[in-house]
Amino acid sequence: MSENPEARGAAAVPRQAGAPSPGGPSGGSGASDPIRVLIVDDHALFRRGLEMVLQGEDDIEVIGEGGDGHEAVQMAGDLLPDVVLMDIRMPRRSGIEACSAMKEAAPSAKIVMLTISDEEEDLFEAIKAGASGYLLKEISIDEVPQAVRAVHGGQSLISPSMASKLITEFAALAKRSSERTQQVPAPRLTEREMEVLRLVARGLGNREIAKELFISENTVKNHVRNILEKLQLHSRMEAVVYAVREKLLEIT
């Protein structure tokens, strides 16, 4: 993991009030139990490097290593780690698939994706699967213990380059959602419902509408109820205002 100026200092969501403070010699954790970490990566050399770095920290303990997503889920259920450092591209079961299953096997575990993938889709899927962090492997080696403490303390970490992509995507999603809302067509009323609505707009009551259309008063009530349900409104007056605004009818 080489030094990359752009990757230093992963973006972090501030801790919520009441969340535990990060551990470590300078974190004031005192005699608290060490943070139990599970490392999952299909490259043994990379796993060994992470283990060497983390085992040098007094407040962190590596409790296991796994080489694929399938093994990771089993180990998480058996070992119940506090934090899982996991790659995405792995054999048998991807890190994202394992993340979803792991949240069931070990609900309290905080999962950090540590990967070379800078694909937006992987980032979004990881977050949806329950990951608390998404870090690129280009981060410097001394940032890994800090990331473990931060996530264990309740923060969410995303590499800066990926955080900007996430913000951009959220903005695009909000825009598309707004456009879809504006393009939603008005609910379709039947011909009879339109007749009833026009008479309601003229101020006629149910009995008068029934006489006008040669139907029972109960049938009129049913039509009015259906109109309100389709338009998601609460009163006859709201239905008339809505219909005029959407040009479903014109009042002369």
Buried (B, 14 or more C-beta within 10 A) or exposed (E): BEEBEEBBBBBBBEBEEEEEEBBBEEBEBEEEEBBBBBBBBBEEEBBEBBBEBBEEBEBBBBBBBBBBBBBBBBBBBEBBBBBBBBBBBBEEBBBBBBBBBBBEBBEEBBBBBBBEBBEEEBBBBBBEBBBBBBBBBBBBEEBBBBBBBBBBBBBBBBBEBBBEBBEEBEEEEEEEEEEEEEEEEEBEBEEEBBBBBBBBBEEBEBEBBBEBBEBEBEBBBBBBEBBBEBBEBEEBEEBBEBBEEEEBBEEE
